[in-house]
């Protein structure tokens, strides 16, 4: 089985997993943001602001991953389906998820033990927010590595980074 077959099968699987986990992250961060806005019961401004940033990052990832899946299937020869376009999108998304996951981890002190702490109001939800942020970071890291490998192979073949992921 050649690499093209893996790309045709793997792209929708990886992007679907990213979208699925981002929808979960969106739900958690939107709920926490709503609670923080209504009751002002966040522990610190860092906790509130980092939750909002993860809300933005999940929306960003859901919308643009959906766009990239559409172009991958509908218009495989368009510039949006190119290796370079995927690298730019995934690199920016990776930076967002790295910043978001690391910052919420720092705000929570590396994770919360809900049995012993009395400071954070929404302990379980904050732990889930942190955990799903790291899972999405791993998926985006995997996706960008695969696309970079594909770009290196395309460049060696003479297509350059503007070549299609499936060529």
Secondary structure by P-SEA (a helix, b strand, c coil): ccaaaaaaacaaaaaaaaaaaaaaaaaaaaaaaaaaaaccccccaaaaaaaaaaaaaaaaaaaaaaaaaaaaccccccccccaaaaaaaaaaaaaaaaaaaaaaaaaacccccccccccccaaaaaaaaaaaaaaaaaaaaaaaaaaaaaaaaaaaacccccccccc
